């Protein structure tokens, strides 16, 4: 079958279900599920279930609803169930747009769990589907075009993150540049917010240090403002955590206040607490505590543990070592709870907590506990390296990027 015929069949399959019946209600419920995915996962799941119920004779609507449910499962670290749900999408529809969205979410899940054979397969599959879809993009409905925009931008954001943590910063910047044209008009506010957050979170921008710091502050405060307006808990929390890390660095608060006084006044005014001082040490901790509160409300245990580790790092740098232990052990309890409900693990997530525990016990002079935690940390790193090398041998994925990731990801 030649390529032209294949593309024509793909377009027919995309449109076939849309002619059978009125799909406006399930499409609207799916749209709401999508819009709420970073605001409130319970509400997103509610609308996804409703869309599924309304899509009894509409396989594409069912497939999209299942993708939204899979996203919620991913956010709540039910990775195995998320992957099973995406397999159901493959069995339900031949709609290349929904299959593209499923591939992209597979990339997201497998990147977090470190299953890079699955990641590469999903990435390459997504690229092939997107190439075919782009040939007939103008024929798609507005709803499907919005799904393509989501999938395209999400794929590049995921790959950008992949390159960033493998320390390929030029490739990471190239991925961000490739989606910049799609972000000039924020047709998809959540994806636009995600894009802006990545630019502000550190490591993507280039230039002199003062300019980079001020740009990062601008991006993060923009994300914070937009997400507050949208009541978007996820990106509010992420921007606050990133701001806490940025403003904790020596001299940064003075630099930002001198150049972005209005932005600093907004942050201090919004996130001050009764009885707290206005000293530089207190602001990053206040931001981290607000971030922690929001992640708990959003029910994101992965990011909750991350911000607990960030809080411990802030306390450590203030030499408050005893206080730094409590958030680390709370983060470790989240890891233990996760092990009881999910077979797939996130070893780099765990390793970062054990590394910080080792450093904190060492600072307190608890040599034995410092060594115990360091040994667990090193064991997790070695396990990650072995798993990655085994996957590379099994798939013979010996490309430069894959081998570089094996060598560098464990120290990112």
GIQUI-V858302 format. One record per pair of residues at least 12 apart in sequence whose ideal C-beta (glycine too) atoms are under 7 Angstrom apart, sorted by the first residue. I is the first residue (numbers start at 1). J is the second residue. If there is no record, write none. Layout:
I:J  I:J
//
This chain:
7:132  7:135  7:136  10:96  10:132  11:136  11:139  13:94  13:95  14:95  14:96  14:97  14:140  14:144  17:58  17:59  17:60  18:141  20:57  21:57  21:58  23:58  23:61  25:54  26:51  26:54  26:55  26:58  26:61  27:61  27:143  29:47  29:50  29:51  29:54  30:51  30:61  30:64  30:65  30:68  32:47  33:47  33:48  33:51  33:68  34:68  37:68  37:71  38:190  38:232  38:234  38:235  39:230  39:231  39:232  39:233  41:72  41:75  41:76  41:298  41:299  44:68  44:72  45:69  45:72  48:65  48:68  48:69  51:65  52:65  52:66  59:92  59:93  60:93  60:95  60:98  62:92  63:89  63:92  63:93  63:95  63:98  64:98  66:85  66:88  66:89  67:89  67:98  67:101  67:102  67:105  69:85  70:82  70:85  70:86  70:105  71:105  73:85  74:105  74:108  74:109  75:300  76:299  77:301  77:302  77:338  77:342  78:342  79:109  79:113  79:342  79:344  80:342  80:343  80:344  82:109  83:106  83:109  86:102  86:105  86:106  89:102  90:102  96:129  96:132  96:133  97:133  97:144  97:147  97:148  99:129  100:126  100:129  100:130  100:133  100:151  101:147  101:150  101:151  103:122  103:125  103:126  103:129  104:126  104:151  104:154  104:155  106:118  106:122  107:119  107:122  107:123  107:126  107:155  107:158  108:158  110:122  111:158  111:162  112:346  113:344  113:346  114:347  114:384  114:387  116:388  116:391  116:402  116:405  117:391  117:394  117:395  120:397  123:159  126:155  130:152  133:148  146:188  149:182  149:187  149:188  150:188  150:191  152:182  153:179  153:182  153:188  153:191  153:195  154:191  156:175  156:178  156:179  157:194  157:195  157:198  159:175  160:172  160:175  160:176  160:198  163:175  164:203  164:204  165:409  165:412  166:404  166:405  166:408  166:409  167:408  167:412  168:404  169:203  172:204  173:204  173:206  176:198  176:199  176:204  179:195  183:195  189:230  193:223  193:226  193:227  193:232  193:235  196:219  196:222  196:223  197:223  197:235  197:238  197:239  199:219  200:216  200:219  200:220  200:223  200:242  201:242  202:216  202:242  210:255  213:252  213:255  214:259  214:260  216:246  217:246  217:256  217:260  217:263  220:239  220:242  220:243  221:263  223:235  223:239  224:236  224:239  224:240  227:239  233:294  233:297  233:298  234:298  234:300  236:294  237:291  237:294  237:295  237:298  237:303  240:287  240:290  240:291  241:288  241:291  241:307  241:310  243:267  243:287  244:284  244:287  244:288  244:291  244:310  244:314  245:310  247:283  247:284  248:284  248:314  248:317  253:280  253:283  268:283  271:286  271:287  271:290  272:286  273:286  281:318  284:314  285:311  285:314  288:307  288:310  288:311  288:314  291:307  292:304  292:307  292:308  292:311  295:307  301:334  301:338  302:349  304:334  305:331  305:334  305:335  305:349  305:353  308:327  308:328  308:330  308:331  309:328  309:331  309:352  309:353  309:356  311:327  312:324  312:327  312:328  312:356  312:360  313:356  316:360  321:360  321:363  321:364  322:364  324:360  325:360  328:353  328:356  328:357  328:360  331:353  332:353  335:350  335:353  347:380  347:383  347:384  348:384  350:380  351:377  351:380  351:381  354:373  354:376  354:377  354:380  355:377  357:373  358:370  358:373  358:374  358:377  361:373  381:410  384:410  385:406  385:410  388:406  389:406  392:406
//
